[in-house]
Amino acid sequence: MIEGLSALYILMLAGFVGYEVISRVPVILHTPLMSGSNFVHGIVVVGAMVALGQAETFGEQLIGFIAVVLGAGNAVGGYVVTERMLEMFKSSDKRQGKESNDKAKALKEAAKGGKV
Amino acid sequence: MSALIETSYFATAVLFILGLKRMSHPTTARSGVIWAGIGMGLATLVTFLHPEIRGQYGLMLLAILIGGGVAWWSAKRVAMTDMPQMIAIYNGMGGGAAGGIAAVELMRVAGDPSLIESHGHLALWLGVLGALIGSVAFSGSVVAWAKLDGRMKKAVRFANQQQITLAVLVAAVLLGIWVAAATPGIFVLLIFFLLALAFGVMVALPIGGADMPVVISLFNALTGLAVAMEGFVLDNAAMIIAGTVVGAAGSLLTLLMAKAMNRSLINILFKQFGPVSEEATEIEGSIKDVGTMDAAVQMAYADRVIIVPGYGLAVAQAQHKLWEMVELLQERGIEVSFAIHPVAGRMPGHMNVLLAEAGVPYDMIFDLEEINNDFETADVALVIGANDVVNPVAKTDPDSPLYGMPVLNVDEAKNVLVVKRGQGTGFSGVENHLFYRDNARMVYGDGQKVITEMIASIKTL
């Protein structure tokens, strides 16, 4: 059980964490980060499960069911979209750099072979 | 609550924060989302063992499969240009889930008022607040999604709109207070939720194209807050921490976006760009256009080219062709870089995502502050599908609605090439003085077609 005041402490500290984490993010990551934070609040699915588990009347169960569907959609959709975006961020070292390095290596080796 | 669940929620909170932290650098970003994903999976699994759950395990599993399945399927299929509306709709789902939790809990309280004593009055008030915020985020995000997806007219305005919106909000808040103070039963509860949903729609209706990302970011922050509020109600630390972190991060992100557009949040939400005043200053010079061949020659014999992409590039789906051209230029030993304005695209960083998709390495892409002084050393600045973000009046004309917005100093480059579909102003409706400068040349045509022709021309040189 979280007592009233310690809940406020959690709230305050978590607020600062959120602020600090974002304030150092380069602009190029703003969209993935918005998407990432969108994924993180998908944790709501956990609460929706508890609410559905406590529901007694048909009305409560129906709304609880919808809440779990929506929460799961938030979590899964947020994850996939974020992952797809971040997958594309690659530096030139990794992409072309590697290729041209490989080419350079091949050339060097060819040159060596020529000498020997 | 059992120690296993408490420990798992604690681990989830740590994983979320570390994950977001890792997402703040391009090289670790991908592992960041995976960490957060592991946390989410862990929390979801242990919740099946939650002692307060008394049944409905089958329904729970079914709901997760339906919601997760549909979201998985749609998220895998969506094109990168459509990313903003997908973020909007998934965010709306989260808000709806938070509202749903509140509805279930408030219905239980309405049926059995003795529950208030075990939950506490604070939890009741926070629950109602979360219900209001979550519902607004839900309906607002759905409208935002419909607009960005082209399913709805861009901006809907009618007489006394602001007054009606305000009245709906006041009524929703008053009913919310009634619900929290006196638990008046299901009917009042229903009206409360309907009013909250209506307010979300009313907020999103008048917002037009370029302001939409700011509003989506705001709804994202609101959903976070609603989740934190419902975390209090359910005594769930993982929800409180994750929700608050997102609430704070989202609020900051919203303000950063608004600042990049040189507008306050209040201004975006409640005032629209008014009718643009008559051009106060005569524009000097004239608009001169040039063919793709000449444009290609200019670039092929330059030492340094800076490319300024805008949303028009994404609409024309020309980013892949553009990268092909850049590679050709690089083979000729030309230094090429990309300059991205903070609000280029439909969201901050959206343009980076689109360029990344085409294969442009992120270390060729520069922010406004990083590159703005380099334009004077550039031989050619190539502007594709961008307009307001390169308009020099933002620096020179205090009467312009754009005045004060940071812009890219494209006009300082030796030559400026502007690829544009036709004459016409940008989103703001302000005439672009850049096009009249002596060093500026227009290349009219569809972005993809123009670049394809340029590639062909460069190859012949």
Interface residues (C-beta under 8 A of the other chain):
Chain A: M1 I2 G4 A7 I10 L11 A14 G15 F16 V17 G18 Y19 V21 I22 S23 R24 V25 P26 V27 I28 L29 H30 T31 P32 L33 M34 S35 G36 S37 N38 F39 V40 H41 G42 I43 V44 V45 V46 G47 A48 M49 V50 A51 L52 G53 Q54 A55 E56 T57 G59 E60 Q61 I63 G64 F65 I66 A67 V68 V69 L70 G71 A72 G73 N74 A75 V76 G77 G78 Y79 V80 V81 T82 E83 R84 M85 L86 E87 M88 F89 K90 S91 S92 D93 K94 R95 Q96 G97
Chain B: T12 F16 I17 G19 L20 K21 M23 S24 H25 P26 T27 A29 R30 G32 V33 I34 A36 G37 M40 A43 T44 T47 F48 H50 E52 I53 R54 G55 Q56 Y57 L59 M60 L62 A63 I64 L65 I66 G67 G68 G69 V70 A71 W72 S74 A75 K76 V78 M80 M83 P84 M86 I87 I89 Y90 N91 M93 G94 G96 A97 A98 G99 G100 I101 A103 V104 E105 M107 R108 G111 G120 L122 I186 I216 S217 N220 T223 G224 V227 A228 E230 G231 F232 L234 D235 N236 A237 A238 M239 I240 I241 A242 G243 T244 V245 V246 G247 A248 A249 G250 L252 L253 L256 M257 I340 P342 G345 M347 P348 G349 H350 N352 V353 A356 E357 G359 P361 Y362 D363 M364 I365 D367
